[in-house]
């Protein structure tokens, strides 16, 4: 099997725009600030990461595209990947989004409802498809290889990184930009409020609260995945090696009696593919967000890891909020940050878990990659 490493990260989060800054602020216990309307918004999005000559299209982009574009340029810079990319047909892109074009759809149809069909905006219409961000980033970076946008709800970010890993494993690409993003905005907050699913930070404490709903946030995280031999040949720094990935679905999540069996099965498959034992898992980056599903994730982790002495469980949504499709990608960035910390010679692996209320599941195991 082809070894796949992560050689760069682009992070656009409410607590910083690099893995180092995000880890530092998480470690101090800092929590993202909610805006007056509800939830968390990033202001400003770090679009200065986009080279001056590439900023001509920014004005027309919607918020999700801007998040993905900024994170992608930050990732390419962090990986020291030359642009334009060589062998562009062997460079792919795998993005995931839980909400996709929801905000653009709301903007487009609001004008049509209020003012009639003549008010329909061609500019906004171009972003009423969830794959718009993948297209914009591919155009900006000159990527000509596989291009996919995954929809796995809140597990979309981790699912997209897993798909990028699969593309390299299958020989379809040598390099893949992979990650997730979603945007917060008034239309989302209003919808959550109408459904009585809008929570504030104080009601979104992982593994302690169990009320339905989310504290909405936003962001983007993009990883540069690369064949290990290619990364070695260009003397690239590596954040981590992806040891294994698995995805699945648990239909009971949409019922009154959600079950942990599907979660446990996905976690076991990720461990099996990675050839890691529970005893080798030094840390878990969990998906919990203070909802009834936390109990399912907790039960699955206890079942799969059994008596293994997991030294650390990280619950980033307590501090970042629910960033939907970005959340699992943030989890991989945080796992890489954990691996970058001073560690004993026989360093172990980190397990990332990502769940969606709709039933989509994903899990990944990453380990140190010193090449």
N, C-alpha and C positions, 0 to 999 in steps of 0.2 A: 504494500500500500504506500502511496505517496504521502510523505510527511508534510503537514501544513503548519506554517508558523504565522504569527501576527507581527508584522514589521512596522506598523504605524497605527495610531489612533487619532481620530478627530472627534473631539467632545464639545458639544454646545449644550451646557446644562445651566440650571439656575444657580449652581454653586461652582461655576468656573468653566473655563474653556480648554482644559488640558487634563490628562489623567492625574498629573501631579497636584494641580490645584484642587481638583475634585476630591482626591484622597485626603489632602490636608484639611479641607473644610469639613468633610465628613468626620474626620478624626476628632475635631474640636467640638463636635456635636451641633454645628450650625444647621439651622433649618431654613429652607427657602421661604421667602416672604410672599404672602398672598397679596394680590392687588385688590382694589376696592370692589370691583365687580364680582370677584370670586376666583379662587384658584391662583396658580402661579403663572407668570409670563416673563420671558427673558427680554430685557430691554437694556441695551440694544443687542440684536443678533450680530455676532462678530463678522460682518461682511468685509471688513478690511483684510480678511484672509484671502479674499479673491483678488488676484492680480489686477492692476488698473486696466490693462488691456482686455480683461474679461468681464468688466462690470457693466458693459453696455446693455445686457439683457436683464439686469437685476430689477430695474424699475417695473417690469411687467410681471415679475414672479409673484406667486402667492406665498403665504407664510411657510408652508411645509417645504416648498422648493427652496426657499431661502435658508431654512434650517439645514436641509440636506446638502445644499451647495457649500455653505460655510464649513460644515463638518467634513465634507469630502476634501476640500482644499487643505484643511488642517491635517487630515489623515495623510494625504500625499506628501505634505511638507514633513510631517513627523517621520514618515518612512523613507525620506530622502529619495523618493521615486521621481526620476527625471520626467519632465513634461516638454513636448508631447511624448506620450508613452511609446516606447518601441514595441514592435509586434502588437499593434493595437487590437488585432483580431484575437489575440491570446489573452487579452485583458477583459474581464467581465465585471458586471455590476449586479448586486443582489440587494434590493432594498425591501424593507418591511414597514407597513403602516397599519395601525389599528383603526384609525378614523379616516385615513386617506384624504379625499377631497371634500370632506364634510363642510368645512368653513367656506370653501369656494362655491360649493353647491348652494349653501344658504345665501351667500351674497348674490349669486346669479339669479336665483328664483325669487328672492325678495323684490328685486327691481321689476321682474316680469309681473309679479302679482300686484305690485303697487302701481306700475305705470303702463303695463301692457307689453305685448311682444316686441314693440319697437324699441323698448328700453333694454332689451337683451344685449349684454356686453360681449363682443367677440373676444376681447382680451381675457375676461374672467372665464368664458366658456372653455378656453384652451386648457384651463386648470381644473375642470370638473371631471377629470379622469385621474385615478390614483397613480397611474404610471407616469404622470407628467414630470415629477421630480427626477425619476430615473432617466427620462429622456433629456431633461435639461442638463443634468450632470454629465451624461455621456457626451453631449454636444460640447460642453465647456471643456472637458478633459480629453476629448478625442478618443473615447473608448468605443471600439467597434466589435467587441466580443459579446458573449451572452448577456442578455439584459432582462432581468426579471423583477417584478414587484410582488411580494408575498402578502397575503392577508390571513393572519392567524390571530386576529384580535390583539389582546395585550401580549401575546407571545410572538408577535410578528417580528420584532427586532432580533430575538434570539433565533427564530426560525430562518430569517434571512441570512444570518451569519452561518447557520448550519447548512443552508442550501449552497452558499458560496464555498464552504468546505467540501461539499459533495461535488461541485463542479470541478474543483482541482483534483480531488480523488479520482474522478472519472476521466480525467485527461482532457476535459473540455476547455480548460483555461489554466494559465500559469499564475496569474494574479487576479484577485477579485476584490473590488471595493464592496464591502458588505456591512449593513447596519440597519438601524431603524430610526424613525422620527415621527412625531405627531405634534400638532399645534393646538394651543388653547385659544379660546376666543369667546366673545359674548354669546354666539349662537350655541356653543357647546355648554357653557355655564347655564344658560337659560333652559336648555333641554334637560340637563341634569336636575335643575331646580324643579321643573315641572313634573319630573318623574319621582321627585323626593329622593334623589340619589346624590345630591350635592352635600359634601361634608367639608368641614374645616379641618385644619391640621390636628386639632386636639381630639378629634374623633377618628383619626386614622393611624392608630398605634398598632403596628404588626404584632400578632400573637397575643394581644391584650384586648383590643376591641373586636366586636363581632357584629357590627351593624352594616347592612347593605349600603353601597354607595362609594364614592371616591372623592378624594381631595385632588382636583384636576391640576395637572401641570403640563409641561411641554419640554421639548428638547430634541437633540439628535446625537447619535454616536455612530461613527463609521470606522470600521477596521480595515486595514490593508492586509488581506490574506495572501500568502505567497508560498509557492513550493519551496521547501526547505533548501534544496540544492541550489535553487536560483538565488535565494537570499544569501546563502553562504558565498556564492560566486561573486556577488557584488558587495560583500562584507557589510551587510545590513545589520543594524541592531535589531534584536528581536524582543518583543514583550512576552510572548508565551507561545507554546505549542498547543494546538487543538488535538487532544487525545481521542475524543469521541463525542458523538452527538446523536440524539434520538428525539423523535417527535411522536405525538399520539393525540388521542381524543378521548375525553371522558363525558359521555352524554348525560350522566346523572347531575352534572353541574347546573343544569337548567331545571332541575326538579327541587322539591322541598327536602330531599334527602341526598345531598351530594356525597359521593363515595370517593375514598382515597385510592382505590385499587388501580385506576388508570394512571394516576400520578406515580405511584410506586413502580408500576411496570415500565414507564418511560425512564425513570431514574435508574432502574436496574439495567435497562438496555444501554443507556449512556455509559454506565460503568463497565458493562461487558465489552462494548466496542472499544473502550479506552484501555481495556485490560488492567484496570485499576481495581483494587479491593477497597472496601469501605474503610479499612484501617489506614489507607493512604490519603484519604480526604482530610486535609488540614483545615479547610474552611468551606462554608456553604454561603453562597449569595442567594438569598431567598426572594420569593415573589410576593410575600405577605404584605397586606396593606390595611389590616384592621377590618376585615370582612369575615363572613361565615366560612369562606373558603380557606382561611388561614388554618383552621383545624384540620382540613384535608391535607394540606401541604405538610403540616407538622406531623400528622400521623404517618404519612408516606415516608418522610425523612427518617423518622424513628424506626419504621419498619425496615427500610433498606439499609440504613447505616447501623442498625441494631446497637451493639455495645461499643461500636467504634468511638473513640474519644475525639470527636470533632472539636477542635480547639476554639473555633470561632464561627458564629453565625451572623451574617451581615444582612440588615433589612433596609436597603437604601430608600425605599419609598416613604419611610417615616420622615426622612429629611428632604427628599426631592419632590415628593408628591407622586401621583400616578401619572406617568408620562406616556402611558399607552404603548404604542409601537416602539418607542425609544427605550422603554424600561428594561427589556431583556438585553439590549445592546449596551446600556449603561452597566448592566450586571457583568458583562464580559470585560468592559473597561475596568471596573472595580476589581474583578478577579485578577486581571493583569497587574493592577496596582498593588494588590496583596502579594503577588509573586515577586514584585520588584523590591519589596521590603527586605531588610536584612534577615537572613534565614540560615538554618543549619545546613551543612553540606548535603545531607540526604533530604532535600526539600520534597514536600509532597504536593498533591494536586488540589485544585479548587473546583467545586461542583456548583454550577449555576442552574437554578430552577426558574421556569417561567410558566405562569398559568393564566388562562383567560376565563372569565365567567361563562363564555359561550361553550367552553369545553376543550379548546385547543391547548396543547401542552408541548413543552420543549425542555430539554435538559442538555447540558454540555459539560465536559470535563476539560480543563486546561491545566498545563503544567509548565515548569520552567523550561526555557529553550535557550541554552547557552551555546550559540554557534559562532 
